[in-house]
Amino acid sequence: MQSIKSLYKIGHGPSSSHTMGPSSAAKYFKRLHPLADHFEVTLYGSLALTGRGHLTDQAIIHTMAPINTTINWNITDVSIEHANTMDFVALRNKDIIGKARIFSIGGGAIKIKGEAEKNVHFANVYKENKSEEILKLCKAQKLSLVDYIKKNERDVFWKHLNKVWHVMQQSIKSGLKTTGVLPGKLKLQRRAKALFEISIKKMNDRHIDGNRNKLMSYAFAVAEHNASGGIVVTAPTCGASGILPAVLRYAQEQLGISDNKIINALSIAGLIGNIARTNGSIAGAEAGCQAEVGVACAMAAGAYTYLLKLSNTQIFNSAADVLEHHLGLTCDPVLGYVQSPCIERNALASLRALDAVDLISLSSNKKTIFNYDDIIETMLETGKNMSKDYRETSQGGLASIYAKKIDNKFKEKFDIKIS
C-alpha cells in the first residue's frame, strides 16, 4: 500500500478527479512532447458529461498554455475502460507526434494505459493493506495505529501533514469570511458565514446545538471554497474535502486538542482512506458518492475516535459503521457542478461522523458483524452494480430532476441529456 502522503494532495478545486487529475495528465503529456505546437484532448464518460461544471477543460488548457489546445467532448462512446478517460494527441505542423490514453482514477491520481499508476515518488511502503491485517500486527507488537504509521512513513510525511493541516485551516477561514454567490449557472448563495454567525448567536439556545451548527459551518466553508476553485486538500477527494477539516476543527475546539494530536489524527484518517482507495474506490465516477463522502466520513469518524483515546479496534469500527450507512449513495451533481447536493452532503456527513463515534464509544472492543474491510468490499461491489447514471454523469437522480425543470435551450447549451 502506498504512502498516505499520496492520498492528501493540495491543489485547486472543485474536483480531484475532474480538475486535479486532468491537470496532472496534461502536465505529464506536455512534458513528453516539448516540440508540439498543438494538443488535442478528447474527454469521455464522466469527464465529458460533467467536465464543464468541474472546469476540466479550463484545467487542461491552463496547464497546456501557451500551446494551443483543443478539447473534444465525447459523450457517446461507452466502450471506454474507465469512467474518467482522456485521449491526448500531440501535433507539430499538423502531423501527429504522440498519443496517450490516460485515466483519472480518483483523488487526483492518474494512470497511463499500459503503464503503472503515475503517483510519482509514492512507492508502496505498507506490507499490509487491510484493516484486519493491521489490527492483528498492532496487537501482536503492542502498537497504537500512530506507532504503526510511524514505523512505515518517513519524516517528510509528517512535515507534509503539518502543511495539510495548515491548508485545511486556511480553507475554513477563507470560506467563513466569503459571501456572495458561487460561480456557475446554479447561482447558489454561500451559506458558511451566515451559519457560523447563527451558531454563535444561538450558542445558549436550549433548542439548538450551537456547537454542532458551528461544525456544519466549517464543512460548508471548505466545500464552498472548493466549489469556487480555491485551494483545498483531497480528503480523500475535493468533492468531500469539507468533512475531515470540519471534524478536526470541532474536536480541537471542544476537546482542547493540540496541533500535534491533530497531526496524529490526520495520519489515522489517511490510513483509513488509503485502505479504501487500495481495496475499493474513492472516485465518484467509479463507485458513486459512497466512495467520496462515505469514505471521507469514515476518515473523520476514525480520527475523532482516536482523539477520544479509544482503541485501535474502535477506530476501525467507527469507520466501518459510518461507511456502512453511506452504501449506495449516488453521485448526481446538478449541472456537473460540485455544489448541489455536494456541499450540504459535506455538512451532514460531518455530523454523522460524530454520531457514529458516539455509538461506538458506548460499545466494547468486540468485533462487529462486519469489519471495515467487509464494508469496503461491499462498497466496491455496490459501485460496480450501480447504474452509470448515478456515477458522476449528471444523468440521473437530482441532476436529472433539475434538468427536467429547465428549458430546452438551456439543456442544449450545457449538453444535458435526459433519458
Disulfide bonds with the S-S distance in Angstrom:
none
